[in-house]
Amino acid sequence: MIGVIYGVVIFIATFLGACAGLGGGVIIKPVLDFIGAHDLATISFLSTSAVFTMAIYSTIKQISNKVKFDFIMIVLVAIGAIVGGNIGSNVFNMLLNIMDESLIKCAQAIILAALLIVVLININTSHKNLEVKNRFVILIIGFSLGFISSFLGIGGGPINVAVFVFFFNIDMKNATVYSIATILFSQASKLVTIGLNGGFMKYDLSLLLFALPAAILGGIVGTAVNHRSDKKIITMIFNVSVFMIILLNVYNAVNAII
Protein backbone atom coordinates (compact mmCIF):
# COMPACT_ATOMS: atom_id res chain seq x y z
CA MET A 1 0.00 0.00 0.00
CA ILE A 2 2.77 2.44 0.88
CA GLY A 3 4.36 1.78 -2.51
CA VAL A 4 1.16 2.84 -4.28
CA ILE A 5 0.97 6.02 -2.17
CA TYR A 6 4.60 6.80 -2.98
CA GLY A 7 3.89 6.19 -6.68
CA VAL A 8 1.02 8.71 -6.68
CA VAL A 9 3.13 11.31 -4.84
CA ILE A 10 6.05 10.80 -7.22
CA PHE A 11 3.84 11.04 -10.31
CA ILE A 12 2.36 14.36 -9.17
CA ALA A 13 5.79 15.66 -8.13
CA THR A 14 7.58 14.71 -11.35
CA PHE A 15 4.69 16.00 -13.45
CA LEU A 16 5.08 19.40 -11.78
CA GLY A 17 8.85 18.99 -11.99
CA ALA A 18 8.91 18.48 -15.74
CA CYS A 19 6.14 21.01 -16.37
CA ALA A 20 7.35 23.95 -14.27
CA GLY A 21 11.02 23.09 -13.64
CA LEU A 22 10.38 22.14 -10.03
CA GLY A 23 12.42 18.96 -10.40
CA GLY A 24 10.08 16.90 -8.26
CA GLY A 25 12.32 16.28 -5.29
CA VAL A 26 11.27 19.56 -3.74
CA ILE A 27 7.80 18.00 -3.46
CA ILE A 28 8.73 14.33 -2.91
CA LYS A 29 11.09 14.97 0.02
CA PRO A 30 8.73 17.01 2.27
CA VAL A 31 5.66 14.90 1.40
CA LEU A 32 7.43 11.62 2.22
CA ASP A 33 8.76 13.25 5.40
CA PHE A 34 5.14 14.10 6.25
CA ILE A 35 3.99 10.50 5.61
CA GLY A 36 6.82 9.29 7.87
CA ALA A 37 6.92 5.66 6.67
CA HIS A 38 10.69 5.52 6.08
CA ASP A 39 13.90 6.99 7.46
CA LEU A 40 15.54 10.13 6.07
CA ALA A 41 18.23 8.29 4.08
CA THR A 42 15.67 6.09 2.28
CA ILE A 43 13.46 9.08 1.47
CA SER A 44 16.45 10.96 0.08
CA PHE A 45 17.44 7.95 -2.05
CA LEU A 46 13.91 7.50 -3.45
CA SER A 47 13.60 11.20 -4.19
CA THR A 48 16.97 11.27 -5.97
CA SER A 49 16.17 8.14 -8.03
CA ALA A 50 12.76 9.42 -9.11
CA VAL A 51 13.97 12.91 -10.00
CA PHE A 52 16.96 11.53 -11.93
CA THR A 53 14.66 9.23 -13.94
CA MET A 54 12.28 12.08 -14.75
CA ALA A 55 15.17 14.38 -15.72
CA ILE A 56 16.61 11.83 -18.17
CA TYR A 57 13.32 11.55 -20.05
CA SER A 58 12.52 15.27 -19.92
CA THR A 59 15.97 16.36 -21.15
CA ILE A 60 15.97 13.86 -24.04
CA LYS A 61 12.44 14.92 -25.01
CA GLN A 62 13.27 18.62 -24.94
CA ILE A 63 16.30 17.98 -27.16
CA SER A 64 14.16 15.96 -29.59
CA ASN A 65 11.69 18.88 -29.63
CA LYS A 66 14.63 21.01 -30.84
CA VAL A 67 14.59 23.26 -27.78
CA LYS A 68 17.68 25.45 -28.00
CA PHE A 69 20.22 25.40 -25.15
CA ASP A 70 23.26 27.51 -24.40
CA PHE A 71 25.42 24.39 -24.42
CA ILE A 72 28.47 26.00 -22.83
CA MET A 73 26.41 27.37 -19.95
CA ILE A 74 24.76 24.00 -19.34
CA VAL A 75 28.13 22.21 -19.32
CA LEU A 76 29.68 24.72 -16.89
CA VAL A 77 26.67 24.65 -14.56
CA ALA A 78 26.63 20.85 -14.78
CA ILE A 79 30.32 20.52 -13.89
CA GLY A 80 29.82 22.78 -10.89
CA ALA A 81 26.64 20.91 -9.92
CA ILE A 82 28.40 17.53 -10.07
CA VAL A 83 31.17 18.69 -7.73
CA GLY A 84 28.74 20.51 -5.44
CA GLY A 85 26.33 17.58 -5.48
CA ASN A 86 29.06 15.17 -4.43
CA ILE A 87 30.15 17.38 -1.53
CA GLY A 88 26.55 18.08 -0.48
CA SER A 89 25.77 14.36 -0.40
CA ASN A 90 28.87 13.64 1.70
CA VAL A 91 27.98 16.42 4.16
CA PHE A 92 24.46 15.00 4.46
CA ASN A 93 25.80 11.49 5.18
CA MET A 94 28.30 12.85 7.71
CA LEU A 95 25.58 14.73 9.60
CA LEU A 96 23.38 11.62 9.65
CA ASN A 97 26.17 9.85 11.55
CA ILE A 98 26.69 12.53 14.19
CA MET A 99 23.29 14.21 14.66
CA ASP A 100 19.77 13.18 15.57
CA GLU A 101 17.71 12.57 12.43
CA SER A 102 14.82 14.75 13.62
CA LEU A 103 17.17 17.74 13.95
CA ILE A 104 18.47 17.25 10.43
CA LYS A 105 14.91 16.94 9.10
CA CYS A 106 13.94 20.15 10.91
CA ALA A 107 16.99 22.02 9.59
CA GLN A 108 16.32 20.84 6.03
CA ALA A 109 12.69 21.96 6.23
CA ILE A 110 13.59 25.40 7.60
CA ILE A 111 16.35 25.98 5.02
CA LEU A 112 14.12 24.84 2.16
CA ALA A 113 11.17 26.99 3.27
CA ALA A 114 13.43 30.05 3.57
CA LEU A 115 14.98 29.45 0.13
CA LEU A 116 11.57 28.99 -1.48
CA ILE A 117 10.28 32.24 0.04
CA VAL A 118 13.26 34.01 -1.55
CA VAL A 119 12.51 32.23 -4.84
CA LEU A 120 8.86 33.38 -4.84
CA ILE A 121 9.86 36.96 -4.11
CA ASN A 122 12.51 36.91 -6.83
CA ILE A 123 10.24 35.41 -9.49
CA ASN A 124 7.27 37.70 -8.77
CA THR A 125 8.89 41.11 -8.27
CA SER A 126 10.12 43.52 -10.90
CA HIS A 127 13.87 43.97 -10.91
CA LYS A 128 16.75 43.99 -13.34
CA ASN A 129 18.14 40.52 -13.97
CA LEU A 130 21.84 39.88 -14.41
CA GLU A 131 23.49 38.36 -17.48
CA VAL A 132 26.44 36.44 -16.07
CA LYS A 133 29.02 35.51 -18.72
CA ASN A 134 32.13 34.84 -16.62
CA ARG A 135 32.78 31.10 -16.81
CA PHE A 136 34.27 30.84 -13.34
CA VAL A 137 31.21 32.53 -11.82
CA ILE A 138 28.96 30.14 -13.77
CA LEU A 139 30.91 27.20 -12.27
CA ILE A 140 30.43 28.62 -8.76
CA ILE A 141 26.68 29.04 -9.39
CA GLY A 142 26.49 25.42 -10.57
CA PHE A 143 28.47 24.25 -7.53
CA SER A 144 26.08 26.06 -5.19
CA LEU A 145 23.00 24.60 -6.89
CA GLY A 146 24.44 21.07 -6.77
CA PHE A 147 25.43 21.35 -3.11
CA ILE A 148 22.05 22.69 -2.00
CA SER A 149 20.03 20.17 -3.99
CA SER A 150 22.02 17.15 -2.80
CA PHE A 151 22.20 18.26 0.82
CA LEU A 152 18.46 18.93 0.97
CA GLY A 153 17.63 15.88 -1.17
CA ILE A 154 15.29 17.91 -3.38
CA GLY A 155 16.70 18.09 -6.91
CA GLY A 156 16.74 21.89 -6.54
CA GLY A 157 14.13 22.69 -9.21
CA PRO A 158 12.52 25.96 -8.07
CA ILE A 159 15.85 27.27 -6.82
CA ASN A 160 17.41 26.43 -10.18
CA VAL A 161 14.62 28.22 -12.05
CA ALA A 162 15.02 31.38 -9.97
CA VAL A 163 18.80 31.30 -10.46
CA PHE A 164 18.56 30.93 -14.24
CA VAL A 165 16.00 33.75 -14.44
CA PHE A 166 17.96 36.13 -12.18
CA PHE A 167 21.60 35.40 -13.01
CA PHE A 168 21.28 34.57 -16.72
CA ASN A 169 18.20 36.62 -17.71
CA ILE A 170 16.40 33.57 -19.15
CA ASP A 171 12.60 33.71 -19.38
CA MET A 172 10.50 31.50 -17.08
CA LYS A 173 9.53 28.88 -19.68
CA ASN A 174 13.10 28.31 -20.91
CA ALA A 175 14.46 28.42 -17.34
CA THR A 176 12.44 25.28 -16.59
CA VAL A 177 14.32 23.44 -19.34
CA TYR A 178 17.73 24.56 -18.03
CA SER A 179 16.64 23.60 -14.51
CA ILE A 180 15.81 20.01 -15.53
CA ALA A 181 19.10 19.63 -17.41
CA THR A 182 21.02 20.80 -14.32
CA ILE A 183 19.02 18.46 -12.09
CA LEU A 184 19.99 15.54 -14.34
CA PHE A 185 23.68 16.05 -13.60
CA SER A 186 23.40 16.88 -9.89
CA GLN A 187 21.23 13.85 -9.15
CA ALA A 188 23.47 11.58 -11.22
CA SER A 189 26.34 12.74 -9.03
CA LYS A 190 24.38 11.95 -5.88
CA LEU A 191 23.53 8.43 -7.07
CA VAL A 192 27.19 7.78 -7.87
CA THR A 193 28.13 8.98 -4.38
CA ILE A 194 25.54 6.67 -2.81
CA GLY A 195 26.90 3.78 -4.87
CA LEU A 196 30.46 4.45 -3.73
CA ASN A 197 29.51 4.95 -0.06
CA GLY A 198 28.05 1.57 0.82
CA GLY A 199 25.94 0.89 -2.27
CA PHE A 200 22.19 0.60 -2.77
CA MET A 201 21.40 -2.67 -1.00
CA LYS A 202 20.84 -0.96 2.36
CA TYR A 203 17.66 0.62 0.95
CA ASP A 204 14.27 -0.99 0.27
CA LEU A 205 14.77 -1.34 -3.50
CA SER A 206 11.28 -2.81 -3.97
CA LEU A 207 9.96 0.75 -3.64
CA LEU A 208 11.67 1.57 -6.95
CA LEU A 209 9.10 -0.65 -8.69
CA PHE A 210 6.56 2.04 -7.83
CA ALA A 211 8.81 5.11 -7.88
CA LEU A 212 10.52 4.80 -11.27
CA PRO A 213 7.48 4.07 -13.49
CA ALA A 214 5.64 6.92 -11.74
CA ALA A 215 8.61 9.23 -12.38
CA ILE A 216 8.73 8.31 -16.08
CA LEU A 217 4.98 8.86 -16.48
CA GLY A 218 5.21 12.18 -14.63
CA GLY A 219 8.07 13.22 -16.90
CA ILE A 220 6.12 12.30 -20.03
CA VAL A 221 2.96 14.19 -19.05
CA GLY A 222 4.80 17.16 -17.52
CA THR A 223 7.09 17.65 -20.53
CA ALA A 224 4.10 17.53 -22.88
CA VAL A 225 2.26 20.18 -20.84
CA ASN A 226 5.38 22.38 -20.69
CA HIS A 227 5.80 22.18 -24.47
CA ARG A 228 2.18 23.24 -25.07
CA SER A 229 1.82 25.93 -22.38
CA ASP A 230 2.73 29.61 -22.43
CA LYS A 231 4.83 31.44 -19.85
CA LYS A 232 1.82 32.68 -17.84
CA ILE A 233 0.50 29.16 -17.23
CA ILE A 234 3.95 27.83 -16.32
CA THR A 235 4.47 30.73 -13.89
CA MET A 236 1.06 30.16 -12.26
CA ILE A 237 1.75 26.42 -11.77
CA PHE A 238 5.17 27.28 -10.37
CA ASN A 239 3.87 29.87 -7.89
CA VAL A 240 1.00 27.77 -6.53
CA SER A 241 3.21 24.70 -6.16
CA VAL A 242 6.02 26.55 -4.41
CA PHE A 243 3.61 28.25 -1.99
CA MET A 244 2.10 24.90 -0.98
CA ILE A 245 5.57 23.39 -0.54
CA ILE A 246 6.56 26.27 1.77
CA LEU A 247 3.53 25.58 3.99
CA LEU A 248 4.32 21.87 4.10
CA ASN A 249 7.95 22.51 5.04
CA VAL A 250 6.94 24.86 7.84
CA TYR A 251 4.65 22.11 9.20
CA ASN A 252 7.40 19.49 8.87
CA ALA A 253 9.90 21.72 10.69
CA VAL A 254 7.51 22.26 13.61
CA ASN A 255 6.51 18.59 13.70
CA ALA A 256 10.16 17.43 13.74
CA ILE A 257 10.94 19.28 16.95
CA ILE A 258 7.70 18.59 18.87
C-alpha positions, 0 to 999 in steps of 0.5 A: 500500500505504501508503494502505491501512495509513494507512486502517486506522490512521485507522479504528481511531483515529477509532473510538476517537476517536468512542467514547471522546472520544479524537479520533483524532489522539492515535493517528494522529500517534504511529502514523504517526510510528512507520511513518515513511513521511512527513514531520512536516508531512504526518502532521500534515495527515493527522491533522488532516483525518481527525480533523476529518472524524470530528468533523463526523459525530460531532457531527451524529449526537450532535445528531440523537440529542438529546444535550444540550449546555451550548451556552454552554460549547461556544461559549466553549470553541470560541472559545478553541480556535479562537484557541489552535489558530491560534496553536499551528499557527503555532508548529508551522510556525515551529519546523519552519523553525528546528529539526531535525524529529527534535527536534520529533518527540521533544519532541512525543512527550515532551510528549504522553506526560507529558500523557497520564500526568496525564490517566490519573491525573486520570481514575482517582483520587478527587478533587473536581472543579471546576465552572467558571462564569466565562466568561473562565476557560472561554475560557482553558481552550478556548484552552489546549486548542486550542493544545496540540492544534494544536501536537501535531497530535493533536486533543486528545481525551483531554486534552479529556475530562480537562479537561471532567471535572475543570473542569466536573464532567461525567461521563465519557460526556458528556465524550466528546461535549463533547470531540468538539465542541471538536475539531471547532472546533480542527481546523477552525481548523488547516485554515484556517491551513494553507490560508492559509499556503501551501495544501494542494497541498504535501501528498500529497493522494492519501492523503486518498482513504484517510484521509477514508473511513476517518475517516467509517467510524470516526466512524459505528461509534464514535458508535454504540458510544458511544451504546449503551455505559455509562460503565464501558465507555467508561472502560475503552476510554479507559484502555486506549487512553491507556496504549498511546498513552503507551507508543508515545510513549515509544518514538517519543521515544527513537527520534527521538533515537537 
